[in-house]
Amino acid sequence: MTEDLINKKDIYFPSYIGTNDNLINLLNRATRILCDWFSKAEKYGPLPIDENFKCLMPDEDCNSTEDLFSDIQLLLNNSFNPVHPGSLAHLDPPPLIFSILGDLIAAGLNNNLLAYELSPSITLLEESLCKWFAKKIGFNDSSGGIAASGGTLSNLNALIAARHNSGLGSDPNSVLLVSEDAHSSFIKCTRIMGLDEANLIRIKTDNNGSIDVQNLIETIDKCLINKKKIFAIVATLGTTVRGAIDPIKEISEICKERNIWLHVDGSIGGIFALTSIPIKGLNSINQANSITINPQKIIGITKTSSLLIVSEMRTLENTFSTGLPYLSSKEDIINRGEIGIQGSRPAEVIKLWLGLRFLGLKGIEDILKSSIKRKDFFIKNISKNKYDVFSGPLHIVSFLPKGIAPKDTDLWTKTKVNELIKNNFMLSRPKFKGKYFLRVVMGNYNTNESHIEQLLRLLDT
Ligand SMILES: Cc1ncc(COP(=O)(O)O)c(C=O)c1O
């Protein structure tokens, strides 16, 4: 055995004796490689440096430390780099530095949010942080929540709870009402819940991309006539393509009158509830039964860090509790595996908690305000003679050349995306209502006004 392999064998697992110097050296080395990779973005832009990633599989013998560090380097060189200021395509901002530490600590702890005995401090942390969010939203003491790996799963947790608590079980006549601009995760949710696409009813949107309340009322009436049973209505707080917000106050009144569960998909906009930034509808979200908040999408908490906040914690317990016969429980503490669809779960809440503690409410507001400011600057300066611009109160803008035929939008957006990336600007091209758009997401804290001016010059040519 070589010296290197002997060293490696010593550090298969952290030692419970001594100072774990080998592990410290490895972590230092990995940190250096990661930080070097961040700064390589200056030269290489948001796209991978290389396109030669070989997925090497385990060999019969163990690989050396040098082999493994070369694997890591290869992986990084072939990865998308979100810290570059031209990385403006998606809801994937640069990672917040204390969230990176949170991920490291979560991995080292290797605690399991399935049950209190496997994660005593983290169970309390997740419970408390969800309650803190719930209070900020304006819910009362019976509220709470659960983390999940992404907005899709938080939405799914909510819809399963909505259907269960409405007593509809697997009734094939149960339907869900969402905006025609709602996220595609609702299609997945209905499929997972054993429903057809016909059980997902789309409500028309107005010129701002918000639910048309009149159309919602008519649809509800039609459902009643057709003996369809509505188990939830979803209002989106920040749509994916243009950041539009549904009229949450009006929708909540409709839901209250008819005793229908209101779920707010605040995957993008929900985090604004922690700030004083005036966003229409935000102060009515406390009328909802459940809200998805996904801070990974704007403020840079590392993926994934999604929360489902509910007004009544017992609705989650009623839905998901099965008993965990192989685990102990403690009086007054709910095992977190009993209130959501996931069983074993990593301590993702640590990176959310550390990230939020690091920023403080002022820092969160600063990041969100800066995103809106960049969006406003972009909209103010983009040529209105040349482009039709679609946006809302949040930090997302989609646009297209004026008068372009829908069939030409595919080629135009492809060409433009390719031209822009040659100048290190990465934009996305969502397909939306039969057309492709060019979309810019202004959630990158490294992007400043001179970068935006450069982007606008490129769009002007
Ligand atoms: C409005 C909205 N809801 C839900 C989701 C799904 O979130 P995730 O990709 O974290 O599952 C997204 C994703 O962009 C979204 O924009």
The ligand as a MOL file (V3000), in Angstrom:
LIG
                    3D

  0  0  0     0  0            999 V3000
M  V30 BEGIN CTAB
M  V30 COUNTS 16 16 0 0 0
M  V30 BEGIN ATOM
M  V30 1 C -43.3480 29.6820 -8.8270 0
M  V30 2 C -42.5870 28.4030 -8.6710 0
M  V30 3 N -43.1120 27.4160 -7.9250 0
M  V30 4 C -42.4670 26.2470 -7.7440 0
M  V30 5 C -41.2380 26.0170 -8.3110 0
M  V30 6 C -40.5570 24.6850 -8.1160 0
M  V30 7 O -39.4490 24.8250 -7.2640 0
M  V30 8 P -38.2820 23.7220 -7.2070 0
M  V30 9 O -37.5820 23.7640 -8.5160 0
M  V30 10 O -37.4260 24.2020 -6.0700 0
M  V30 11 O -38.9020 22.4180 -6.9370 0
M  V30 12 C -40.6510 27.0160 -9.1090 0
M  V30 13 C -39.3680 26.8130 -9.7540 0
M  V30 14 O -38.7780 27.6810 -10.3600 0
M  V30 15 C -41.3450 28.2460 -9.2960 0
M  V30 16 O -40.8440 29.2170 -10.0720 0
M  V30 END ATOM
M  V30 BEGIN BOND
M  V30 1 1 1 2
M  V30 2 1 2 3
M  V30 3 2 2 15
M  V30 4 2 3 4
M  V30 5 1 4 5
M  V30 6 1 5 6
M  V30 7 2 5 12
M  V30 8 1 6 7
M  V30 9 1 7 8
M  V30 10 2 8 9
M  V30 11 1 8 10
M  V30 12 1 8 11
M  V30 13 1 12 13
M  V30 14 1 12 15
M  V30 15 2 13 14
M  V30 16 1 15 16
M  V30 END BOND
M  V30 END CTAB
M  END
